[in-house]
């Protein structure tokens, strides 16, 4: 299984913006620093499944929304 961090980061940033959230707002909702969130959006950091679940919940998307970014 391979996780495309860069593609995930792009999709995360795009989804956050569509939802009208700033990095500061989303970071506060999932209890992380804006620096960490920014690094995830740039594809410099991976994420845990727990964080993926929290982000999905915060952005009101299903786990299937991210499925194309995980290659089996």
N, C-alpha and C positions, 0 to 999 in steps of 0.2 A: 504494500500500500504506500502511496506517495501523496503528500500534501503539498499543494502548490501555494506557498506562502505569499508570493507576489500577487497572484491572481486573487487569492483570498483577501489580501489587503486592499486591492483595488475595489473589489465588490463590497467590502465592508465600508470603505470610505464613501462610495457611491450611494449605498443604502442609507448610511447615516445622513448624508446630505439630502436625499429624497425625503427622509423623515423630518427634516428641518432641525436637526440636532447639531450642535457644535461638538468638537472633541471634548471640551470641558464638560458639557452636559452628559454625554454618553459615558465618559470616564467616571463621573460621579455616580451614575446609576449602577454601574458594575463594580464600583469601588476599586478603581485603578488610577494610576497617574496618567496625565495627558501625554507625558513622554513615552510611557509604555504603549499607550493606544496609538500614538503617532508612529512608533516603530513597527507595530503590527500592520498599520495601514500602508507603510512603505515596504512591507515584506521583509523587514529585517529581523522580525521575531515571530516565532511560531506561537501557538496557543494550546492550552489544555482542553480536553473535552468539557470540563466544567466551565471554563470561560466561554467556550463556543455555545454552550447551553444558555449561559447568562446573556451573552450578546444577542442570541436568537430571540430570547424572551424580551429583552429591552427594545429590540428593533421590530418586534412582532412579525418574525418570519419563522418558518418551520425549518427543521434540520434538512429537509429535502432541498431547501433553497441553496444550500452550500454543496450539495452532493456532487455536482460536476467538477468541483475543485479537488476532490479526493479520488485518486486513481487507484483501482484495485488491480 
